Amino acid sequence: MNSLRLGIVGLGNMGTQHYQSITQQFVKRVEVAAVCDLDSGRLSKVSPEIPCFSDSLEMIKSGLIEALVIATPHYDHSTIGEAALKNGLHLLVEKPIAVHKNACQELINAHLRRPRKEQVFCAMFNQRTDPRYQRIREMIGNGDLGNLRRMSWIITNWFRPDIYYRSGGWRATWRGEGGGVLLNQCPHQLDLLWWLFGTPTQVWAQCRFGQWHDIEVEDDVTALLTYENGATCSFITTTGETPGTNRLEIVAENGTVIADDSGLRMLKNSVPISEFCRNTDQSFGKPAVEEVEIPIDGKGGQHRQILQNFVDNILDQTPLLAPAIEGIHSVELANAMLLSTFENKSISMPVDGDRFWRHLEQRIAHSSYQKDAVTVAVDAAAMNKSY
Ligand SMILES: NC(=O)c1ccc[n+]([C@@H]2O[C@H](COP(=O)([O-])OP(=O)(O)OC[C@H]3O[C@@H](n4cnc5c(N)ncnc54)[C@H](O)[C@@H]3O)[C@@H](O)[C@H]2O)c1
């Protein structure tokens, strides 16, 4: 049986989890053939027979690996990613695929110019494996819901205490991370927003910077998105409250769908809203409603399923669940929300990448933020439970 030789760059919380998933054989037909980290302490934790590098380009060019997983801080995703693609490797890049739209485009261009057509380009959007979102996507695609009217996503269970932000000098700074909750925790929900509902026409947002933590980037966001068919979506997120909520509600002609921690259900209208509205002769009438539980089994295979899907796509051409070229959309939504706050106005999509980059550059240049960073041990297991 073929076994894919894979390298991992970045052995922090996420990279360590990927390393363990492969070395403990939760992912089949793949072996860790090399690893890379700037921190020699992190390299000292890997099995002695695995070659270690401190320079990602050396690992990429070593001939030891056919595929690469990038789990470094976000800014390096596009630069290391471009080098991997240029040197003929298959690539699985952590979310976000880059910090801003222009960098996403450069990474995608490197994929378009790849030397070998069969090179696979995948992103770690593990929440696409959650059966609740897969079922919603199916229902929208089948036309079961009818025209969408209003979406609302409250995703406030991304609580992070101060110590999280102090671990790793890169976190929660414009220079090191390029954003806060929109770039680190919410790329998952922003990806799902795009995956389920497409690109909005307008984005308005109020991002609050360091609202609940001593950080310079956003940790609290309220946004309003408008879609071509007139539907709107309110999107609320923060890392500052607990226990928090993860609730997606979709109001459509044929009823309301709710995805939350209790599962997935639909409140089905006996008659589509607009038809009832036009035809009823009762001033206070409403269509009859039936509540239907939609059976859902678990949360999907998450990170391990995406890793397996990446391997299976390379070895057997199994369709990719999360092609990395689609990763530009969640970054563009995050950029639009920040841009709307920077300019205090609604942003028409698509986002002007140069305009966003100029704002980000200025924030980096004018930052006077002093970080009191601490060293915290990698906790891949705790992180695994945090989605
Ligand atoms: N898919 C998910 O659910 C999920 C969850 C957590 C983190 N992530 C993503 O994973 C990435 C890393 O996050 P983390 O929490 O593991 O960070 P971390 O700080 O714990 O780990 C990053 C590691 O990368 C190393 N590193 C930094 N720059 C490097 C370079 N140029 N070359 C080699 N090594 C380098 C650091 O020394 C560190 O060990 C982020 O982009 C984050 O968004 C994804």
The ligand as a Tripos MOL2 file, in Angstrom:
@<TRIPOS>MOLECULE
LIG
   44    48     1     0     0
SMALL
NO_CHARGES

@<TRIPOS>ATOM
      1 N1         -7.8910   24.2350   12.1750 N.am      1 LIG1
      2 C1         -7.9840   24.5590   13.4580 C.2       1 LIG1
      3 O1         -8.9580   24.2060   14.1270 O.2       1 LIG1
      4 C2         -6.8780   25.3450   14.1050 C.ar      1 LIG1
      5 C3         -6.7830   25.4060   15.4970 C.ar      1 LIG1
      6 C4         -5.7070   26.1040   16.0610 C.ar      1 LIG1
      7 C5         -4.7730   26.7340   15.2540 C.ar      1 LIG1
      8 N2         -4.9240   26.6830   13.8970 N.ar      1 LIG1
      9 C6         -3.9710   27.3950   13.0280 C.3       1 LIG1
     10 O2         -2.6750   26.8290   13.1630 O.3       1 LIG1
     11 C7         -1.6900   27.8440   13.0730 C.3       1 LIG1
     12 C8         -0.7690   27.7480   14.2770 C.3       1 LIG1
     13 O3         -1.5050   27.9640   15.4580 O.3       1 LIG1
     14 P1         -0.9990   27.3580   16.8470 P.3       1 LIG1
     15 O4         -2.0360   27.6790   17.8340 O.co2     1 LIG1
     16 O5         -0.5710   25.9570   16.6510 O.co2     1 LIG1
     17 O6          0.3000   28.2800   17.0910 O.3       1 LIG1
     18 P2          1.5360   27.9860   18.0310 P.3       1 LIG1
     19 O7          2.1630   29.2940   18.3560 O.co2     1 LIG1
     20 O8          1.1370   27.0730   19.1270 O.co2     1 LIG1
     21 O9          2.5260   27.1770   17.0630 O.3       1 LIG1
     22 C9          3.1870   27.7410   15.9650 C.3       1 LIG1
     23 C10         4.5200   27.0130   15.7970 C.3       1 LIG1
     24 O10         5.1120   27.4440   14.5760 O.3       1 LIG1
     25 C11         6.5170   27.6550   14.8010 C.3       1 LIG1
     26 N3          6.9640   28.5880   13.7810 N.ar      1 LIG1
     27 C12         6.7000   29.9160   13.6840 C.ar      1 LIG1
     28 N4          7.2090   30.4160   12.5480 N.ar      1 LIG1
     29 C13         7.8320   29.4010   11.9130 C.ar      1 LIG1
     30 C14         8.5640   29.2920   10.7030 C.ar      1 LIG1
     31 N5          8.7180   30.3410    9.8940 N.pl3     1 LIG1
     32 N6          9.0930   28.0820   10.3850 N.ar      1 LIG1
     33 C15         8.9370   27.0230   11.2010 C.ar      1 LIG1
     34 N7          8.2280   27.0550   12.3630 N.ar      1 LIG1
     35 C16         7.6800   28.2240   12.7080 C.ar      1 LIG1
     36 C17         6.5990   28.1700   16.2210 C.3       1 LIG1
     37 O11         7.8840   28.0090   16.7840 O.3       1 LIG1
     38 C18         5.5330   27.3190   16.9040 C.3       1 LIG1
     39 O12         6.0600   26.1110   17.4150 O.3       1 LIG1
     40 C19        -2.4420   29.1710   12.9990 C.3       1 LIG1
     41 O13        -2.4500   29.6580   11.6890 O.3       1 LIG1
     42 C20        -3.8430   28.8490   13.4490 C.3       1 LIG1
     43 O14        -4.8390   29.6350   12.8130 O.3       1 LIG1
     44 C21        -5.9300   25.9860   13.3320 C.ar      1 LIG1
@<TRIPOS>BOND
     1     1     2 1
     2     2     3 2
     3     2     4 1
     4     4     5 ar
     5     4    44 ar
     6     5     6 ar
     7     6     7 ar
     8     7     8 ar
     9     8     9 1
    10     8    44 ar
    11     9    10 1
    12     9    42 1
    13    10    11 1
    14    11    12 1
    15    11    40 1
    16    12    13 1
    17    13    14 1
    18    14    15 2
    19    14    16 1
    20    14    17 1
    21    17    18 1
    22    18    19 2
    23    18    20 1
    24    18    21 1
    25    21    22 1
    26    22    23 1
    27    23    24 1
    28    23    38 1
    29    24    25 1
    30    25    26 1
    31    25    36 1
    32    26    27 ar
    33    26    35 ar
    34    27    28 ar
    35    28    29 ar
    36    29    30 ar
    37    29    35 ar
    38    30    31 1
    39    30    32 ar
    40    32    33 ar
    41    33    34 ar
    42    34    35 ar
    43    36    37 1
    44    36    38 1
    45    38    39 1
    46    40    41 1
    47    40    42 1
    48    42    43 1
@<TRIPOS>SUBSTRUCTURE
     1 LIG1         1 GROUP 0 **** ****
